Amino acid sequence: MGSTGDKIKGKANEAVGKIKQGVGEATDNPRLKGEGRVQETKGKAQQLKGEVKDALKRGIDQA
């Protein structure tokens, strides 16, 4: 997957994770809150992966 795809999937996972956390908080469901935190973290990692790919590509293109 390209860097843009990683960033898009990351944003989506981060958003869904935040929603899950909110629903878990509202319904007093610790499992759902935990799942949301994990998914949000996964999304942030995917976005970082996309940014690293971009940086590497810029570095290779300049070489």
PDB file of N, CA, C and O in Angstrom:
ATOM      1  N   MET A   1       0.847  -1.174   0.000  1.00  0.00           N
ATOM      2  CA  MET A   1       0.000   0.000   0.000  1.00  0.00           C
ATOM      3  C   MET A   1       0.888   1.230   0.000  1.00  0.00           C
ATOM      4  O   MET A   1       1.946   1.243   0.629  1.00  0.00           O
ATOM      5  N   GLY A   2       0.458   2.248  -0.699  1.00  0.00           N
ATOM      6  CA  GLY A   2       1.214   3.487  -0.776  1.00  0.00           C
ATOM      7  C   GLY A   2       1.071   4.330   0.469  1.00  0.00           C
ATOM      8  O   GLY A   2       0.275   4.035   1.361  1.00  0.00           O
ATOM      9  N   SER A   3       1.851   5.372   0.505  1.00  0.00           N
ATOM     10  CA  SER A   3       1.844   6.233   1.681  1.00  0.00           C
ATOM     11  C   SER A   3       0.492   6.916   1.892  1.00  0.00           C
ATOM     12  O   SER A   3       0.042   7.077   3.026  1.00  0.00           O
ATOM     13  N   THR A   4      -0.152   7.316   0.792  1.00  0.00           N
ATOM     14  CA  THR A   4      -1.457   7.966   0.919  1.00  0.00           C
ATOM     15  C   THR A   4      -2.492   6.992   1.467  1.00  0.00           C
ATOM     16  O   THR A   4      -3.309   7.359   2.312  1.00  0.00           O
ATOM     17  N   GLY A   5      -2.460   5.764   0.992  1.00  0.00           N
ATOM     18  CA  GLY A   5      -3.394   4.745   1.493  1.00  0.00           C
ATOM     19  C   GLY A   5      -3.200   4.480   2.977  1.00  0.00           C
ATOM     20  O   GLY A   5      -4.167   4.334   3.724  1.00  0.00           O
ATOM     21  N   ASP A   6      -1.938   4.420   3.399  1.00  0.00           N
ATOM     22  CA  ASP A   6      -1.651   4.216   4.820  1.00  0.00           C
ATOM     23  C   ASP A   6      -2.212   5.364   5.657  1.00  0.00           C
ATOM     24  O   ASP A   6      -2.798   5.147   6.718  1.00  0.00           O
ATOM     25  N   LYS A   7      -2.024   6.581   5.163  1.00  0.00           N
ATOM     26  CA  LYS A   7      -2.509   7.750   5.902  1.00  0.00           C
ATOM     27  C   LYS A   7      -4.031   7.759   5.987  1.00  0.00           C
ATOM     28  O   LYS A   7      -4.590   8.085   7.035  1.00  0.00           O
ATOM     29  N   ILE A   8      -4.706   7.406   4.895  1.00  0.00           N
ATOM     30  CA  ILE A   8      -6.173   7.383   4.886  1.00  0.00           C
ATOM     31  C   ILE A   8      -6.693   6.314   5.836  1.00  0.00           C
ATOM     32  O   ILE A   8      -7.587   6.576   6.642  1.00  0.00           O
ATOM     33  N   LYS A   9      -6.133   5.107   5.743  1.00  0.00           N
ATOM     34  CA  LYS A   9      -6.567   4.038   6.648  1.00  0.00           C
ATOM     35  C   LYS A   9      -6.280   4.410   8.100  1.00  0.00           C
ATOM     36  O   LYS A   9      -7.063   4.099   8.998  1.00  0.00           O
ATOM     37  N   GLY A  10      -5.159   5.074   8.316  1.00  0.00           N
ATOM     38  CA  GLY A  10      -4.811   5.503   9.667  1.00  0.00           C
ATOM     39  C   GLY A  10      -5.810   6.501  10.231  1.00  0.00           C
ATOM     40  O   GLY A  10      -6.233   6.388  11.381  1.00  0.00           O
ATOM     41  N   LYS A  11      -6.183   7.478   9.413  1.00  0.00           N
ATOM     42  CA  LYS A  11      -7.183   8.471   9.855  1.00  0.00           C
ATOM     43  C   LYS A  11      -8.504   7.784  10.183  1.00  0.00           C
ATOM     44  O   LYS A  11      -9.149   8.103  11.182  1.00  0.00           O
ATOM     45  N   ALA A  12      -8.901   6.837   9.330  1.00  0.00           N
ATOM     46  CA  ALA A  12     -10.168   6.130   9.550  1.00  0.00           C
ATOM     47  C   ALA A  12     -10.119   5.323  10.842  1.00  0.00           C
ATOM     48  O   ALA A  12     -11.054   5.364  11.641  1.00  0.00           O
ATOM     49  N   ASN A  13      -9.024   4.589  11.045  1.00  0.00           N
ATOM     50  CA  ASN A  13      -8.905   3.798  12.274  1.00  0.00           C
ATOM     51  C   ASN A  13      -8.866   4.688  13.510  1.00  0.00           C
ATOM     52  O   ASN A  13      -9.440   4.348  14.545  1.00  0.00           O
ATOM     53  N   GLU A  14      -8.201   5.807  13.402  1.00  0.00           N
ATOM     54  CA  GLU A  14      -8.136   6.732  14.535  1.00  0.00           C
ATOM     55  C   GLU A  14      -9.529   7.269  14.868  1.00  0.00           C
ATOM     56  O   GLU A  14      -9.905   7.345  16.037  1.00  0.00           O
ATOM     57  N   ALA A  15     -10.286   7.637  13.846  1.00  0.00           N
ATOM     58  CA  ALA A  15     -11.633   8.173  14.064  1.00  0.00           C
ATOM     59  C   ALA A  15     -12.552   7.119  14.669  1.00  0.00           C
ATOM     60  O   ALA A  15     -13.285   7.402  15.617  1.00  0.00           O
ATOM     61  N   VAL A  16     -12.515   5.907  14.125  1.00  0.00           N
ATOM     62  CA  VAL A  16     -13.372   4.833  14.645  1.00  0.00           C
ATOM     63  C   VAL A  16     -12.979   4.514  16.088  1.00  0.00           C
ATOM     64  O   VAL A  16     -13.839   4.261  16.932  1.00  0.00           O
ATOM     65  N   GLY A  17     -11.683   4.527  16.361  1.00  0.00           N
ATOM     66  CA  GLY A  17     -11.222   4.269  17.726  1.00  0.00           C
ATOM     67  C   GLY A  17     -11.744   5.295  18.714  1.00  0.00           C
ATOM     68  O   GLY A  17     -12.145   4.952  19.826  1.00  0.00           O
ATOM     69  N   LYS A  18     -11.737   6.573  18.299  1.00  0.00           N
ATOM     70  CA  LYS A  18     -12.256   7.619  19.178  1.00  0.00           C
ATOM     71  C   LYS A  18     -13.756   7.446  19.407  1.00  0.00           C
ATOM     72  O   LYS A  18     -14.251   7.667  20.512  1.00  0.00           O
ATOM     73  N   ILE A  19     -14.466   7.053  18.368  1.00  0.00           N
ATOM     74  CA  ILE A  19     -15.916   6.818  18.505  1.00  0.00           C
ATOM     75  C   ILE A  19     -16.165   5.672  19.471  1.00  0.00           C
ATOM     76  O   ILE A  19     -17.023   5.768  20.348  1.00  0.00           O
ATOM     77  N   LYS A  20     -15.414   4.584  19.309  1.00  0.00           N
ATOM     78  CA  LYS A  20     -15.577   3.435  20.207  1.00  0.00           C
ATOM     79  C   LYS A  20     -15.315   3.837  21.656  1.00  0.00           C
ATOM     80  O   LYS A  20     -16.031   3.421  22.567  1.00  0.00           O
ATOM     81  N   GLN A  21     -14.292   4.641  21.853  1.00  0.00           N
ATOM     82  CA  GLN A  21     -13.988   5.085  23.213  1.00  0.00           C
ATOM     83  C   GLN A  21     -15.136   5.905  23.788  1.00  0.00           C
ATOM     84  O   GLN A  21     -15.498   5.747  24.954  1.00  0.00           O
ATOM     85  N   GLY A  22     -15.702   6.775  22.971  1.00  0.00           N
ATOM     86  CA  GLY A  22     -16.824   7.593  23.427  1.00  0.00           C
ATOM     87  C   GLY A  22     -18.041   6.763  23.761  1.00  0.00           C
ATOM     88  O   GLY A  22     -18.704   6.991  24.773  1.00  0.00           O
ATOM     89  N   VAL A  23     -18.334   5.798  22.905  1.00  0.00           N
ATOM     90  CA  VAL A  23     -19.482   4.917  23.161  1.00  0.00           C
ATOM     91  C   VAL A  23     -19.214   4.077  24.405  1.00  0.00           C
ATOM     92  O   VAL A  23     -20.108   3.872  25.226  1.00  0.00           O
ATOM     93  N   GLY A  24     -17.995   3.597  24.541  1.00  0.00           N
ATOM     94  CA  GLY A  24     -17.633   2.812  25.727  1.00  0.00           C
ATOM     95  C   GLY A  24     -17.754   3.632  27.001  1.00  0.00           C
ATOM     96  O   GLY A  24     -18.183   3.126  28.038  1.00  0.00           O
ATOM     97  N   GLU A  25     -17.380   4.884  26.917  1.00  0.00           N
ATOM     98  CA  GLU A  25     -17.495   5.782  28.067  1.00  0.00           C
ATOM     99  C   GLU A  25     -18.974   6.027  28.399  1.00  0.00           C
ATOM    100  O   GLU A  25     -19.383   5.975  29.559  1.00  0.00           O
ATOM    101  N   ALA A  26     -19.757   6.292  27.357  1.00  0.00           N
ATOM    102  CA  ALA A  26     -21.178   6.601  27.566  1.00  0.00           C
ATOM    103  C   ALA A  26     -21.950   5.408  28.106  1.00  0.00           C
ATOM    104  O   ALA A  26     -22.902   5.569  28.870  1.00  0.00           O
ATOM    105  N   THR A  27     -21.538   4.213  27.707  1.00  0.00           N
ATOM    106  CA  THR A  27     -22.260   3.005  28.128  1.00  0.00           C
ATOM    107  C   THR A  27     -21.571   2.288  29.281  1.00  0.00           C
ATOM    108  O   THR A  27     -21.992   1.206  29.690  1.00  0.00           O
ATOM    109  N   ASP A  28     -20.510   2.897  29.802  1.00  0.00           N
ATOM    110  CA  ASP A  28     -19.730   2.303  30.894  1.00  0.00           C
ATOM    111  C   ASP A  28     -19.261   0.899  30.522  1.00  0.00           C
ATOM    112  O   ASP A  28     -19.416  -0.051  31.289  1.00  0.00           O
ATOM    113  N   ASN A  29     -18.677   0.792  29.312  1.00  0.00           N
ATOM    114  CA  ASN A  29     -18.201  -0.480  28.794  1.00  0.00           C
ATOM    115  C   ASN A  29     -16.677  -0.415  28.658  1.00  0.00           C
ATOM    116  O   ASN A  29     -16.167   0.104  27.665  1.00  0.00           O
ATOM    117  N   PRO A  30     -15.949  -0.939  29.648  1.00  0.00           N
ATOM    118  CA  PRO A  30     -14.487  -0.834  29.616  1.00  0.00           C
ATOM    119  C   PRO A  30     -13.854  -1.596  28.447  1.00  0.00           C
ATOM    120  O   PRO A  30     -12.813  -1.185  27.932  1.00  0.00           O
ATOM    121  N   ARG A  31     -14.469  -2.693  28.029  1.00  0.00           N
ATOM    122  CA  ARG A  31     -13.932  -3.453  26.897  1.00  0.00           C
ATOM    123  C   ARG A  31     -13.954  -2.621  25.626  1.00  0.00           C
ATOM    124  O   ARG A  31     -12.978  -2.605  24.876  1.00  0.00           O
ATOM    125  N   LEU A  32     -15.054  -1.934  25.380  1.00  0.00           N
ATOM    126  CA  LEU A  32     -15.196  -1.111  24.186  1.00  0.00           C
ATOM    127  C   LEU A  32     -14.236   0.083  24.242  1.00  0.00           C
ATOM    128  O   LEU A  32     -13.653   0.468  23.229  1.00  0.00           O
ATOM    129  N   LYS A  33     -14.082   0.655  25.420  1.00  0.00           N
ATOM    130  CA  LYS A  33     -13.120   1.758  25.568  1.00  0.00           C
ATOM    131  C   LYS A  33     -11.711   1.278  25.237  1.00  0.00           C
ATOM    132  O   LYS A  33     -10.952   1.969  24.557  1.00  0.00           O
ATOM    133  N   GLY A  34     -11.374   0.098  25.721  1.00  0.00           N
ATOM    134  CA  GLY A  34     -10.046  -0.470  25.445  1.00  0.00           C
ATOM    135  C   GLY A  34      -9.837  -0.745  23.969  1.00  0.00           C
ATOM    136  O   GLY A  34      -8.779  -0.440  23.419  1.00  0.00           O
ATOM    137  N   GLU A  35     -10.842  -1.318  23.329  1.00  0.00           N
ATOM    138  CA  GLU A  35     -10.762  -1.572  21.887  1.00  0.00           C
ATOM    139  C   GLU A  35     -10.565  -0.262  21.130  1.00  0.00           C
ATOM    140  O   GLU A  35      -9.802  -0.194  20.167  1.00  0.00           O
ATOM    141  N   GLY A  36     -11.251   0.751  21.571  1.00  0.00           N
ATOM    142  CA  GLY A  36     -11.132   2.053  20.929  1.00  0.00           C
ATOM    143  C   GLY A  36      -9.738   2.625  21.056  1.00  0.00           C
ATOM    144  O   GLY A  36      -9.198   3.176  20.096  1.00  0.00           O
ATOM    145  N   ARG A  37      -9.144   2.499  22.246  1.00  0.00           N
ATOM    146  CA  ARG A  37      -7.783   2.986  22.447  1.00  0.00           C
ATOM    147  C   ARG A  37      -6.801   2.246  21.541  1.00  0.00           C
ATOM    148  O   ARG A  37      -5.909   2.852  20.947  1.00  0.00           O
ATOM    149  N   VAL A  38      -6.977   0.931  21.444  1.00  0.00           N
ATOM    150  CA  VAL A  38      -6.092   0.125  20.593  1.00  0.00           C
ATOM    151  C   VAL A  38      -6.247   0.538  19.128  1.00  0.00           C
ATOM    152  O   VAL A  38      -5.255   0.707  18.418  1.00  0.00           O
ATOM    153  N   GLN A  39      -7.482   0.696  18.683  1.00  0.00           N
ATOM    154  CA  GLN A  39      -7.720   1.052  17.285  1.00  0.00           C
ATOM    155  C   GLN A  39      -7.200   2.461  16.983  1.00  0.00           C
ATOM    156  O   GLN A  39      -6.654   2.701  15.906  1.00  0.00           O
ATOM    157  N   GLU A  40      -7.364   3.378  17.913  1.00  0.00           N
ATOM    158  CA  GLU A  40      -6.851   4.726  17.709  1.00  0.00           C
ATOM    159  C   GLU A  40      -5.323   4.706  17.599  1.00  0.00           C
ATOM    160  O   GLU A  40      -4.751   5.390  16.750  1.00  0.00           O
ATOM    161  N   THR A  41      -4.673   3.932  18.447  1.00  0.00           N
ATOM    162  CA  THR A  41      -3.220   3.811  18.408  1.00  0.00           C
ATOM    163  C   THR A  41      -2.765   3.185  17.091  1.00  0.00           C
ATOM    164  O   THR A  41      -1.772   3.609  16.501  1.00  0.00           O
ATOM    165  N   LYS A  42      -3.499   2.177  16.641  1.00  0.00           N
ATOM    166  CA  LYS A  42      -3.191   1.545  15.353  1.00  0.00           C
ATOM    167  C   LYS A  42      -3.280   2.584  14.232  1.00  0.00           C
ATOM    168  O   LYS A  42      -2.424   2.623  13.347  1.00  0.00           O
ATOM    169  N   GLY A  43      -4.298   3.408  14.272  1.00  0.00           N
ATOM    170  CA  GLY A  43      -4.467   4.441  13.260  1.00  0.00           C
ATOM    171  C   GLY A  43      -3.318   5.432  13.258  1.00  0.00           C
ATOM    172  O   GLY A  43      -2.839   5.832  12.196  1.00  0.00           O
ATOM    173  N   LYS A  44      -2.879   5.826  14.433  1.00  0.00           N
ATOM    174  CA  LYS A  44      -1.748   6.753  14.520  1.00  0.00           C
ATOM    175  C   LYS A  44      -0.486   6.107  13.949  1.00  0.00           C
ATOM    176  O   LYS A  44       0.301   6.771  13.275  1.00  0.00           O
ATOM    177  N   ALA A  45      -0.294   4.822  14.217  1.00  0.00           N
ATOM    178  CA  ALA A  45       0.871   4.110  13.685  1.00  0.00           C
ATOM    179  C   ALA A  45       0.804   4.012  12.163  1.00  0.00           C
ATOM    180  O   ALA A  45       1.826   4.155  11.492  1.00  0.00           O
ATOM    181  N   GLN A  46      -0.390   3.769  11.608  1.00  0.00           N
ATOM    182  CA  GLN A  46      -0.540   3.702  10.163  1.00  0.00           C
ATOM    183  C   GLN A  46      -0.213   5.044   9.515  1.00  0.00           C
ATOM    184  O   GLN A  46       0.432   5.096   8.468  1.00  0.00           O
ATOM    185  N   GLN A  47      -0.658   6.115  10.140  1.00  0.00           N
ATOM    186  CA  GLN A  47      -0.356   7.442   9.610  1.00  0.00           C
ATOM    187  C   GLN A  47       1.155   7.697   9.643  1.00  0.00           C
ATOM    188  O   GLN A  47       1.717   8.242   8.693  1.00  0.00           O
ATOM    189  N   LEU A  48       1.794   7.311  10.716  1.00  0.00           N
ATOM    190  CA  LEU A  48       3.238   7.481  10.836  1.00  0.00           C
ATOM    191  C   LEU A  48       3.954   6.671   9.758  1.00  0.00           C
ATOM    192  O   LEU A  48       4.923   7.138   9.160  1.00  0.00           O
ATOM    193  N   LYS A  49       3.474   5.467   9.518  1.00  0.00           N
ATOM    194  CA  LYS A  49       4.046   4.620   8.471  1.00  0.00           C
ATOM    195  C   LYS A  49       3.977   5.327   7.115  1.00  0.00           C
ATOM    196  O   LYS A  49       4.942   5.308   6.350  1.00  0.00           O
ATOM    197  N   GLY A  50       2.847   5.942   6.826  1.00  0.00           N
ATOM    198  CA  GLY A  50       2.696   6.683   5.575  1.00  0.00           C
ATOM    199  C   GLY A  50       3.651   7.855   5.487  1.00  0.00           C
ATOM    200  O   GLY A  50       4.220   8.120   4.428  1.00  0.00           O
ATOM    201  N   GLU A  51       3.828   8.556   6.592  1.00  0.00           N
ATOM    202  CA  GLU A  51       4.743   9.692   6.618  1.00  0.00           C
ATOM    203  C   GLU A  51       6.190   9.235   6.421  1.00  0.00           C
ATOM    204  O   GLU A  51       6.965   9.901   5.734  1.00  0.00           O
ATOM    205  N   VAL A  52       6.551   8.104   7.022  1.00  0.00           N
ATOM    206  CA  VAL A  52       7.901   7.568   6.858  1.00  0.00           C
ATOM    207  C   VAL A  52       8.128   7.175   5.398  1.00  0.00           C
ATOM    208  O   VAL A  52       9.191   7.445   4.837  1.00  0.00           O
ATOM    209  N   LYS A  53       7.136   6.541   4.789  1.00  0.00           N
ATOM    210  CA  LYS A  53       7.260   6.184   3.373  1.00  0.00           C
ATOM    211  C   LYS A  53       7.485   7.427   2.514  1.00  0.00           C
ATOM    212  O   LYS A  53       8.318   7.420   1.607  1.00  0.00           O
ATOM    213  N   ASP A  54       6.741   8.489   2.803  1.00  0.00           N
ATOM    214  CA  ASP A  54       6.923   9.746   2.068  1.00  0.00           C
ATOM    215  C   ASP A  54       8.337  10.291   2.250  1.00  0.00           C
ATOM    216  O   ASP A  54       8.975  10.722   1.289  1.00  0.00           O
ATOM    217  N   ALA A  55       8.814  10.266   3.480  1.00  0.00           N
ATOM    218  CA  ALA A  55      10.151  10.795   3.768  1.00  0.00           C
ATOM    219  C   ALA A  55      11.220   9.970   3.063  1.00  0.00           C
ATOM    220  O   ALA A  55      12.168  10.520   2.504  1.00  0.00           O
ATOM    221  N   LEU A  56      11.064   8.650   3.093  1.00  0.00           N
ATOM    222  CA  LEU A  56      12.029   7.798   2.414  1.00  0.00           C
ATOM    223  C   LEU A  56      12.023   8.045   0.902  1.00  0.00           C
ATOM    224  O   LEU A  56      13.075   8.103   0.265  1.00  0.00           O
ATOM    225  N   LYS A  57      10.832   8.186   0.349  1.00  0.00           N
ATOM    226  CA  LYS A  57      10.728   8.430  -1.084  1.00  0.00           C
ATOM    227  C   LYS A  57      11.381   9.756  -1.450  1.00  0.00           C
ATOM    228  O   LYS A  57      12.096   9.839  -2.448  1.00  0.00           O
ATOM    229  N   ARG A  58      11.142  10.799  -0.648  1.00  0.00           N
ATOM    230  CA  ARG A  58      11.774  12.096  -0.902  1.00  0.00           C
ATOM    231  C   ARG A  58      13.293  11.966  -0.829  1.00  0.00           C
ATOM    232  O   ARG A  58      14.014  12.554  -1.635  1.00  0.00           O
ATOM    233  N   GLY A  59      13.769  11.194   0.138  1.00  0.00           N
ATOM    234  CA  GLY A  59      15.207  11.006   0.290  1.00  0.00           C
ATOM    235  C   GLY A  59      15.808  10.254  -0.883  1.00  0.00           C
ATOM    236  O   GLY A  59      16.900  10.590  -1.342  1.00  0.00           O
ATOM    237  N   ILE A  60      15.115   9.250  -1.368  1.00  0.00           N
ATOM    238  CA  ILE A  60      15.602   8.467  -2.509  1.00  0.00           C
ATOM    239  C   ILE A  60      15.558   9.301  -3.782  1.00  0.00           C
ATOM    240  O   ILE A  60      16.479   9.241  -4.597  1.00  0.00           O
ATOM    241  N   ASP A  61      14.492  10.079  -3.958  1.00  0.00           N
ATOM    242  CA  ASP A  61      14.366  10.910  -5.144  1.00  0.00           C
ATOM    243  C   ASP A  61      15.453  11.980  -5.214  1.00  0.00           C
ATOM    244  O   ASP A  61      15.869  12.377  -6.303  1.00  0.00           O
ATOM    245  N   GLN A  62      15.908  12.441  -4.064  1.00  0.00           N
ATOM    246  CA  GLN A  62      16.924  13.488  -4.023  1.00  0.00           C
ATOM    247  C   GLN A  62      18.327  12.931  -4.209  1.00  0.00           C
ATOM    248  O   GLN A  62      19.259  13.670  -4.526  1.00  0.00           O
ATOM    249  N   ALA A  63      18.471  11.644  -4.013  1.00  0.00           N
ATOM    250  CA  ALA A  63      19.823  11.021  -4.102  1.00  0.00           C
ATOM    251  C   ALA A  63      20.281  10.870  -5.527  1.00  0.00           C
ATOM    252  O   ALA A  63      21.380  10.371  -5.773  1.00  0.00           O
TER     253      ALA A  63
END
